[in-house]
Amino acid sequence: MAKNHNKNKVADKMINNNFNMTVMKKYSFLLIIMLSLVFSECKADKPGDPGTKSTAASNVVQLSDDNFKKMIYNYEINKEWKFEGEKPAIIDFYADWCAPCRQLSPLVEEIAKEYAGKIDVFKVDTEKEKILAQKLGITGLPTLLFIPEKGMPQVTMGALPKESLVKAINEILLIK
């Protein structure tokens, strides 16, 4: 009887080991799939050269540190906020490696097209413009800076849904 009991324990261990191996194989497979998705190349729009539009059909202008000081705010000359633009503006601070930034990018493009002529929309690559990001205190990505014609700019962080972007435009930039 003891032999049968030991045989049952051995059989149970073998069944458990086989079950655990099957479960491990499934989890390993899922992990490989998930990692390949995380590290795969994204097809998000790539911004163009500093100071130029990112694509021929785009209404979003890529800013460099120098252009930012000319078109938005010269932090080297002015100690107090002084907006240099003529229309309310949105600036998208992003990095190519940032998944939420790539998620937000098409929405920023849509907003730029829908509000063309009413607001200016800019992008700043924080990897290329590290000094600008540092001077403005940009610590998280994506960061959006909403700049009204008059008054102080307001900052939001994270990949906002389009409804939130439109609400911010209407409430902060006074576009209705």
C-alpha positions as CSV (number, residue, x, y, z in Angstrom):
1,M,0.0,0.0,0.0
2,A,2.9,2.4,0.8
3,K,4.2,1.7,-2.7
4,N,0.9,2.7,-4.3
5,H,0.8,5.9,-2.2
6,N,4.4,6.7,-3.3
7,K,3.5,6.0,-6.9
8,N,0.6,8.3,-6.6
9,K,2.8,11.1,-5.2
10,V,5.3,10.6,-8.0
11,A,2.5,10.7,-10.6
12,D,1.0,13.8,-9.0
13,K,4.4,15.5,-9.1
14,M,4.8,14.6,-12.8
15,I,1.3,16.0,-13.6
16,N,2.0,19.2,-11.6
17,N,5.4,19.6,-13.3
18,N,3.8,19.1,-16.8
19,F,1.1,21.5,-15.9
20,N,3.6,24.1,-14.6
21,M,5.7,23.7,-17.7
22,T,2.7,24.3,-19.9
23,V,1.7,27.4,-17.9
24,M,5.3,28.6,-18.1
25,K,5.5,28.1,-21.8
26,K,2.3,30.1,-22.3
27,Y,3.5,33.0,-20.0
28,S,6.9,32.9,-21.8
29,F,5.2,33.1,-25.2
30,L,3.0,36.1,-24.0
31,L,6.1,37.8,-22.5
32,I,8.0,37.5,-25.8
33,I,5.0,38.9,-27.7
34,M,4.6,41.8,-25.3
35,L,8.3,42.6,-25.3
36,S,8.4,42.6,-29.1
37,L,5.5,45.0,-29.2
38,V,7.1,47.3,-26.7
39,F,10.4,47.4,-28.5
40,S,9.1,47.5,-32.0
41,E,9.5,50.6,-34.1
42,C,6.6,53.0,-33.9
43,K,5.2,54.6,-37.1
44,A,4.4,57.9,-35.4
45,D,5.1,61.1,-37.4
46,K,8.6,62.3,-37.0
47,P,9.1,66.0,-36.7
48,G,11.1,67.9,-39.2
49,D,14.1,70.1,-38.9
50,P,14.1,72.8,-36.3
51,G,12.2,75.9,-37.3
52,T,10.4,74.2,-40.1
53,K,7.0,72.4,-40.5
54,S,7.2,68.8,-39.6
55,T,5.7,67.6,-42.9
56,A,4.4,69.4,-46.0
57,A,0.8,69.0,-44.9
58,S,1.4,69.7,-41.2
59,N,0.4,72.9,-39.3
60,V,2.8,72.0,-36.5
61,V,6.1,73.9,-36.3
62,Q,9.2,72.3,-34.8
63,L,11.0,74.7,-32.4
64,S,14.6,75.0,-31.5
65,D,15.9,76.9,-28.5
66,D,16.7,79.9,-30.7
67,N,13.3,79.9,-32.4
68,F,11.6,79.5,-29.0
69,K,13.3,82.6,-27.8
70,K,12.3,84.6,-30.9
71,M,8.7,83.3,-31.3
72,I,7.6,82.4,-27.8
73,Y,9.6,83.7,-24.9
74,N,13.1,84.9,-24.5
75,Y,14.0,83.6,-21.1
76,E,17.6,85.1,-21.4
77,I,16.4,88.7,-21.7
78,N,13.1,88.7,-19.8
79,K,12.8,87.7,-16.2
80,E,9.0,88.0,-16.2
81,W,6.9,86.1,-18.8
82,K,6.5,88.0,-22.0
83,F,4.8,86.2,-24.9
84,E,6.4,87.0,-28.2
85,G,3.7,85.4,-30.4
86,E,0.8,87.0,-32.1
87,K,-1.8,84.2,-31.6
88,P,-2.5,81.9,-28.7
89,A,-0.2,78.8,-28.9
90,I,0.2,75.2,-27.8
91,I,3.6,73.7,-27.4
92,D,4.0,69.9,-27.3
93,F,7.2,68.9,-25.5
94,Y,8.0,65.3,-26.5
95,A,10.7,62.7,-27.1
96,D,10.7,60.0,-29.8
97,W,11.2,57.2,-27.2
98,C,8.1,58.3,-25.2
99,A,5.1,56.1,-26.0
100,P,2.5,58.6,-24.6
101,C,4.2,61.3,-26.7
102,R,3.7,59.2,-29.8
103,Q,0.1,58.6,-28.8
104,L,-0.5,62.3,-28.4
105,S,1.2,63.4,-31.6
106,P,-1.6,62.7,-34.0
107,L,-4.1,64.6,-31.8
108,V,-1.8,67.6,-31.7
109,E,-1.7,67.4,-35.6
110,E,-5.5,67.2,-35.7
111,I,-5.8,70.2,-33.4
112,A,-3.3,72.2,-35.5
113,K,-5.4,71.5,-38.6
114,E,-8.8,72.2,-37.0
115,Y,-7.6,75.5,-35.3
116,A,-5.4,76.7,-38.2
117,G,-5.3,80.5,-38.3
118,K,-6.7,80.7,-34.8
119,I,-3.8,79.3,-32.8
120,D,-0.2,78.3,-33.4
121,V,0.9,74.8,-32.6
122,F,4.5,73.9,-32.0
123,K,6.6,70.9,-31.0
124,V,9.9,70.7,-29.0
125,D,12.0,67.6,-29.1
126,T,13.3,67.5,-25.5
127,E,16.2,65.2,-26.5
128,K,17.5,67.7,-29.1
129,E,16.6,70.8,-27.0
130,K,17.7,69.7,-23.6
131,I,18.7,73.2,-22.4
132,L,15.3,74.6,-23.4
133,A,13.5,71.8,-21.6
134,Q,15.7,72.4,-18.5
135,K,15.2,76.1,-18.5
136,L,11.4,75.7,-18.7
137,G,11.4,73.0,-16.0
138,I,10.0,70.2,-18.2
139,T,10.5,67.1,-16.2
140,G,7.8,64.7,-17.5
141,L,6.6,63.8,-21.0
142,P,4.5,64.6,-22.8
143,T,4.0,68.1,-21.5
144,L,1.7,70.6,-23.2
145,L,2.1,74.3,-22.7
146,F,-1.0,76.4,-23.4
147,I,-0.1,80.0,-24.0
148,P,-2.9,82.6,-24.2
149,E,-2.3,85.9,-25.9
150,K,-2.4,87.7,-22.6
151,G,-1.8,86.1,-19.2
152,M,0.3,83.3,-18.0
153,P,0.8,80.0,-19.8
154,Q,-0.7,76.8,-18.3
155,V,0.9,73.3,-18.3
156,T,-0.6,69.9,-18.6
157,M,1.2,66.6,-18.5
158,G,0.3,63.2,-20.0
159,A,-1.4,62.0,-23.1
160,L,-4.8,63.8,-22.9
161,P,-7.8,62.8,-24.9
162,K,-8.9,65.1,-27.7
163,E,-11.9,66.3,-25.7
164,S,-9.6,67.6,-23.0
165,L,-7.4,69.3,-25.5
166,V,-10.4,71.1,-27.0
167,K,-11.7,72.1,-23.6
168,A,-8.3,73.5,-22.7
169,I,-8.1,75.5,-25.9
170,N,-11.6,76.9,-25.3
171,E,-11.0,77.7,-21.6
172,I,-7.3,78.7,-21.5
173,L,-6.7,80.1,-25.0
174,L,-10.2,81.6,-25.2
175,I,-10.9,80.2,-28.6
176,K,-14.7,79.5,-29.1
